[in-house]
């Protein structure tokens, strides 16, 4: 994109070439230009950006959906940039703060108390800690560089906080976990877990398949905090327990001797007891609780042979089962019986992150998937809370991505596909306050009410029109 003088076609300023792969496309994304012709608005790919062609660089980036309205113009008032759009009688405007940019991250988490967010940069080079409150989210509380070569985290093994929120465990290599103070991101220990066997060569008849049948788990890695705040790592079949502040190994066990003959596809999960993990052998009806200090099975829970994963609450009285077909159920341990389910299916979220977690020791369970967030109570059929968000703007066939939740389940980390996101506080009164501020504490017109996806109460949403509530 270049700026040319009309009188003679002479180049002006500096041309702009897109360097960010996220925004590279064959489509023309230019939407509006200011009066000088030197500042251009690019809209699409989940963001609205302003390019200054006198500098050849992006000077503003804000999240935006890809659906645009009517005619657009770039305007400046009192030193601030705005994109103004109008479509018939409707007028929209978006402030475009100079220097503002969407932080490009590969993963975002939230502290258990909901006060801060942790972001791992998209290239894996560093960590950033910021306030969770939107008004303060531009403030950088702490940052730290990660090891080279940079390891990009996956949703299968996300960075995680200890339950008390004081420590952070972050995978920084194939089998390396960095343990950091959550408040400062200072590293206190580096854990090198058991290595994996060499990867097998692809079978000549099927070059797309890297792993032999039912053996991909041998090259998998996971780490998580246990009920006492120690760190457990799972390297294939080897489970290890570590002291997080020193990196000292406390226990180690290879579960291969416990596997039934001919059944090698296994999954591991946390269990709310010291030194114990839950072992699932796919296709076997028994969930084994294994003590990794003795190598013995402490308990066997016989359920069904189609269990894919299991979660336990902190008391050990309840568990959640994910079965084949994306069937999610809540069970009671004593006596063993299904209490609730199948719950809302997560089948539409294949490849899309979702959150499923016990919130306490009394059987409250949060499920965020398929554009819906619900809290269930073991023993009650109807959800305690339910929020339905519909499809993301301009993306009717996609779903919101839910990545993390606070200890109380009142705040989630979400994003729109691979676009913008952040903390979402589940507080309708807060949403109402912000809505009223935006619309100037007025009532909706009949036309506006008719265009909303749900029916509104007859009373004005903000009390007396023109007067803030309270």
N, C-alpha and C positions, 0 to 999 in steps of 0.2 A: 504494500500500500504506500503510495507516494503522494506528495503535495506538489502541484505544478502551477506556475503563474499563467493565467489565461492569455495574457497579451502576447507572450512569446513562447510559452510552453517550457520555460526554464524551470528546472527542479528547485524546490525550496525545502528548507529544513533537512530532515533525515528520513529516509524511507523506513517503514516498519515491516519486519518479517517475523511471523509467528514462530516462537521458539518452544512454546509449551505444547507438548504432544496432546494434552487434554483438549486443546482448542483447535488443533489442526483439522481442517475439513476442506472439501472441494466446494462447499457452499460459500456464498458471499454473506458475511454476517453483519455488514454495515447497515445501520438502521437510521441514523440521523447525524447531522453535521452542524457545528455552531456557525455563527455569522461570519467568522474569519476563514472558515474552511480548514483550519489547522487542527481542530479537535473532532474526532469521529467516535460515535458510539457503535460498539460491536455487541450484538445481542445473540445469545444462543449458547448451547453446550452448558446450560445451567448457570450462566452468569451474564451480567451486563458490565461491559468494560469500556473505558474511555482511553483512546490512543491519542497522544499528542504528537503530531507529525513534525513539529519543530524540533522535537527531541528523539523521535523514533522509538517511543516507549509507551507502555501502559501506565497511566497515572491514577486510575481508579478501577476497582473491581468490587462488585457487590453481587451476592447471590440473587438469582432470578430464574423463574421458569421460562420455558421456551415459547410460551404462548404470548403473542403480542396483540395489541389492540390499535385499530385505526391509524391515525397519522402521528408522527413523532417529530419532536424538535429538541435540540440541546440548548438549554438556556442557562444564564448566569444571573444570580441576584444576591446582592450583599456579599459578594466574594464566594458564593457557593454555587456548585454546578447541580443542575436538575435535568432529568429527562422528562419531558412533558408529552403525554399522549392524549389524544381526544378521539372519541368515536361517537358521533351524534352529540347528545347532550352530556355524555359522560366524559369527565376529565380525570386523568390519572397523573401523578407525578412521583418520581423517585429521586431522592437525593443521592448524589454520587460523590462521596467524600474524597478529596484528593489524598492520594497516598494509601487509601484503603485497599486491602486485598484479601481475598479468601485464602486462609491458610490451607495449603495443600498437604493433606495428611493421608497416611495409609491406615491409621487406626486411631480411634479416640476412646478414652475411658473416663469414668467419673469416680471420684473418691467415695467411699461408703457413706460419708455424711452429706454428700451432694454439694459441697462448697467449692470444689475445684475440678478442673478437667485436665487430663493428661493427653497430649497429642504426640504421636510418633510421626515425624515428617515423612512425606511421600517417598523420598529417596532412601529412607532408613538411616539418615546421618545423625539425627538428634531427637531429643525429647524436649517438650515444652510443657510447663505447668502454668495454668491461667485460672482466674476466678470463673466459676460457673455462671454467675449472674451476668445476663446479657449486657447490662450497662457498664460492667467492668471487664468484659472479656478481652479487650485489647491490651490489658495490663499483663505484662510478663512477670510471673512470680519467681520462676526458676527455669533454667535450661541446662542441658548436658549433652555432650557429644557421645555417640555410640561407637562401638568397636568397628574397625575395618577388617575385612570387607563388610559393608553394611548388610545386615540381615533384615529383610523386610518381613514383618510379622504377618501371620495368617489368622483368619477368623477361627481356624481349628485350634489354635493355641495362642489366645490373646494375652497381652500383658495383664497382670492382675495385682490388686492390692490385698494386703492382709486384712482380716476382718476388722481389726482396730484402726486400720487406715494409716499405720505408721510406716509400713514397708511396701515396696513395689518390686515385683519379680518380672523381668523382661527378657525374653529369649533373644540373645544377640549372636547366636551362631547355631550350627546344626545341633549341637548338644551343650551349648553354653548358656547359662542363665546369669544375668546381672541382677544383684539385689541392691536396691537403693533406698535411701530415706525418702519417704513420700513428700516431705515438706521442702526439701532442698534439692532432691535428685542426686545427692552425693552417693557414690557407690560405696557400699560397706563390705561387699563380698562378691566374688565371682565363682560360680559353681561350674565345674566341668563334669558332666555326667558321663555314663558309659557310652561308648561309641557304638555305631551300628556296623553290621557286616557290610562288605562291599556290595554295591548295587549289582543285580544280575544283568547280563546282557539281554537286550530285547530278543524275543523269539523271532527267528527269520520269517516265520509264517504270519506273524502279527506284529509288525514293527511299532505299532501305536501302543502296544501294551508293554509297559516296563516291568511290571511285577508278575511273578507266577500266580496262578489262581489262589485266592484267599490268603495271600501272604504279605499284602501291602503293609499290614500293621507292624511287621518286623523293622520297617524303616520309619516308623512314626515316632514323634516325640511330643511329650506334654509335661507341663509343670504346673503345680498348684499348691496353695497353702492348705495345711490340714487343720484339724480342729484345735490344735495347740499352737498354731502359728509357725510350725516348721514347714519346710518346703519338701514336697515329694516330686521326684522326676521319674518319668517313664520313658525308657529308651528301648523300644521294641518290647522284649520280654523282661527286661531288667528294671526293677523298681528300687529307687534309692530315697532315703530320708536324710535331710540336711539341716544343720543349724544355720539359719539365714544370716545372722550377723557375723559369722566367722567363716562360713563355707565348709565347715567340718562335716564329713559324712558320719551319720549316726547309725544307719542300717542299710543293708543291700540284700536283694533276693532276686533270683531268676525264677520265674513262674513256670518255665517249660515243663518241669517234672509234674506239675499239677494238671496239665492239659490232657483231656481224654484222647485216646488213640484216634488219629485220623482227623481231629478237629483242631485246626490251627488258627482260625480267624477269631481274634480276641479283642476285647475292649476293656479299658480300665477306667475307674472313676473314684472320686474321694469317698471316704466313709467317716462318719463322725465318731471316731475312736482313735486314740494314739496308735501309730505304727500299722494301721490297717487300711486296706484298699478293697474296693469292690471289683471283682473279676467276672467278666461276662464272656462266655464262649458261645459265639453265634451258632444257633442251631441246637443248643443245649438248654434245657429248661431250668438248670440250676444257676443261680447267682451266688458265687462264692465270696465270702468275706475272708481275706487272707491277712494273717499277721506276718509282716515281712521280716520281723526279727527272729521268728522261729521257723518260718516257711510252712506253717501249718494252716489248714482251713479252720478258722475260728467258728464259722457258722455257714450253713447252706440254706438259701431261700429258694424253694422250688416254686416256680410260677408258670411260665409258658416258654415254648421254644422259639418264639419269634421276637424276643426282646433285643433291641439294638443298643439301648443305653438306659441307665438308671441313676436317679438322684435321690439323696436322702436329706431330710431336714436335720437340723442340729441335734434334735433330741433322739433321732433314730427311730421314732415311732411311725413316721410316714415316709413314703417313697413315691416318686413319679417314674413311670415306665414309658419309654418311647418304643413302640412296637412297629413292625413292618406295616407299610401303608400309611406311615406318619400318624399312627394312632397314639394319642397321649392319654394316659390314665393316672389317677391318683389312688394309692393303695394305703391301707393300714397294715402295720406289721403284726400286731397281736390283738385279736386273732387275724390271721392273714386273709384279707379280702379286699376287693376293689370297692372303693368308696365313691368315686366320681369318674365319669368318662364313658365313652371317648369324648375328650374335650375338642375344642375348635381345632380342625386339622391344620397342620403346617405344610401340607403337601404342595400348596401353591408357592411356598417359600423356599423350594429347593434352590440352593445357590444364593438365597437371600438371607442375611443374618437375622436371627430372631433371639429373643430373650425368654428364658423359662427358668424360674427360680423360686424356691421356698423363701418366704419373707420372715418367718419366725418359727417357733417350736410348737405352734398351735394349729398348724395345718393350713395356713394362708399361702396361696401359690399364685405367682404372677406369670402370665403368658402374653407376650407382645409379638404378634405376627399377623401377616395378611391385613395390614392397615388397621388392626384392632388391638387394643390393650385391655385385658380383663384380669381381675383378681378373683380367685376362687377360694372357697373354704371347704376343706375336707368334711364331708357329711351334709353339705348343702348343694342342691342342684343348680340354683340360680347364682350367677356371679355376684360378688359383693359390690364390685365396680365394673363398669364397662364403658370404653371410649372407642367410638368408630370414626376414623378420620377420612374414609373414602380414599380414592386414588390420589397420588401426588398431582399437583397442578400440571396440566399439559401431558401427563403420562398415564393415561387411563388403563393401560395394560400392565403397569408395573406396581410395585409395592414399596412402601417405606422400609428402610433397613433399620432394625433395632439392634444396637450393639452392646449396651450395658445398662445397668440400673443401680440405684442407690440401695442401701441396706433396707430402707423402709418401702421401697418400690414407688416412691412419689415422684422421682425424676428419672428419665430415661435419656440415653444418648441415641439419637436417630440421625438419619440422613435421607435425602431424596436420591434414590438410585446411587450413582457415583458422584452426585452433586453436593450442594451445601447441606449442612446439618448442624447439630450441636445438642445442648441440653434441652429437654422438653419437660416442663413441670406440669404434672397432672393436677391442675388446680383451676376448675372452671371459673371461680370467682376472680382469679387473677386474669384469666382470658377476657372476662367481661369488662374488667377495669381498663385493660389495654384497648379493647375494642371501642369502649366509650370515649377514651381519650382520642383515638384516631378519628372517630366520626364527629367529634365536637359535642358529645353528650346530647345528641339529638335522637329523634325517633327515625325509624326506617320509613321511606315512602312506600306506598302500595306496590309500585313497580319493583322496588328493591326487595320487598318481601316475597313477591311472586317469583323472583329470580333466584332465591336461596334454595339450597337442596333440602331443607327441612322446614317444617312449620314452626313459626315463632309464637310465643304467647302474645295475647292482644295488648298487654301492658307495654309501655315504652321500655326498652332494654336498659336504659340508664336513669330510670326515675323520671323526674320532671325534665322535659326537654330543655337543653341549654343550661342546666344546673347540675354540677357534679354531685354524685351521691356522697353521703357522709357529712 
